[in-house]
Amino acid sequence: MLSAEAIKKIDFELTKYPADKRQAAVMSALRIAQIENGWLSPECIRDVAHYLRIPEIAALEVATFYNMYDLEPVGKYKITICTNISCMLRDSDAIVNHLQTKLGVGFNEVTADGKFCLKEGECMGACGGAPLFHINNTEMHEFLTVEKVDAILKELK
């Protein structure tokens, strides 16, 4: 069930589109629901679709197409590492290996304490700052080194 606060935020997003184009707000509505719940359960996707008065499949298609939406529970900090060619050419493999070793998890796994989840990401549009990762889809860290990653993790703990 969407909270009153989530509905208020979705209603604001709906003001950006013509009244007969409610589906245009689906990405924003899914983002709002995910922030509130931590991930998008099938029930949550259904609730967003019903509120927007669109078919459930239309909301599900969006949620499954974009990698910023999580269809399973993730850790408190979701670290999405770019492994595209530009980052690979600048040693993203070393960053991936370091994170997997340090946290004890692979891609799409959550640490035992529920704090961290590692995700593999495609191009994030900032190849000049490679290698890089996002934290919770909102905070980007570029020009990563093992030392910089350790400092970031220390801040998050």
FENBELLIN-V999005 format. One record per residue. N is the residue number from 1. OMEGA is omega in degrees with one decimal (none if undefined). Layout:
N,OMEGA + N,OMEGA
This chain:
1,177.6 + 2,179.3 + 3,177.6 + 4,179.0 + 5,178.2 + 6,179.0 + 7,178.1 + 8,179.3 + 9,178.1 + 10,177.5 + 11,176.8 + 12,178.2 + 13,-179.9 + 14,179.2 + 15,-178.3 + 16,-174.1 + 17,175.0 + 18,-175.6 + 19,-178.6 + 20,-179.4 + 21,-177.1 + 22,-178.9 + 23,-179.6 + 24,-178.6 + 25,-173.4 + 26,-179.1 + 27,179.0 + 28,-179.0 + 29,177.7 + 30,177.9 + 31,179.5 + 32,179.7 + 33,-179.8 + 34,178.2 + 35,-179.0 + 36,-173.5 + 37,-178.2 + 38,177.7 + 39,-178.8 + 40,175.4 + 41,175.4 + 42,179.2 + 43,-179.9 + 44,178.0 + 45,177.8 + 46,-179.0 + 47,177.4 + 48,179.9 + 49,-179.3 + 50,-179.4 + 51,179.3 + 52,-178.2 + 53,176.3 + 54,177.5 + 55,178.6 + 56,-178.4 + 57,179.7 + 58,177.1 + 59,179.4 + 60,178.3 + 61,179.3 + 62,-177.6 + 63,-178.9 + 64,-178.5 + 65,-174.5 + 66,-175.8 + 67,177.8 + 68,177.7 + 69,-178.1 + 70,-178.4 + 71,174.5 + 72,177.9 + 73,176.8 + 74,179.0 + 75,177.6 + 76,178.4 + 77,176.7 + 78,179.9 + 79,179.7 + 80,-174.5 + 81,175.9 + 82,177.7 + 83,178.1 + 84,-170.9 + 85,-178.6 + 86,178.2 + 87,178.6 + 88,179.1 + 89,178.8 + 90,170.1 + 91,175.0 + 92,177.9 + 93,178.9 + 94,178.9 + 95,178.4 + 96,-179.1 + 97,179.7 + 98,-180.0 + 99,-179.4 + 100,178.6 + 101,-176.6 + 102,-177.3 + 103,179.2 + 104,178.8 + 105,173.0 + 106,177.0 + 107,178.4 + 108,175.8 + 109,-179.8 + 110,178.7 + 111,-176.4 + 112,-179.7 + 113,177.8 + 114,-175.7 + 115,-171.7 + 116,173.7 + 117,177.2 + 118,176.7 + 119,174.7 + 120,-178.5 + 121,173.6 + 122,-174.6 + 123,-179.8 + 124,174.5 + 125,180.0 + 126,-173.6 + 127,178.8 + 128,-179.5 + 129,-176.5 + 130,-8.4 + 131,-174.8 + 132,171.6 + 133,174.0 + 134,169.5 + 135,178.7 + 136,177.2 + 137,-174.3 + 138,-173.0 + 139,-178.1 + 140,175.6 + 141,-176.6 + 142,176.9 + 143,-175.0 + 144,168.9 + 145,177.6 + 146,-179.3 + 147,179.9 + 148,178.0 + 149,178.8 + 150,178.6 + 151,179.0 + 152,179.0 + 153,179.5 + 154,177.3 + 155,-177.5 + 156,-178.3 + 157,none
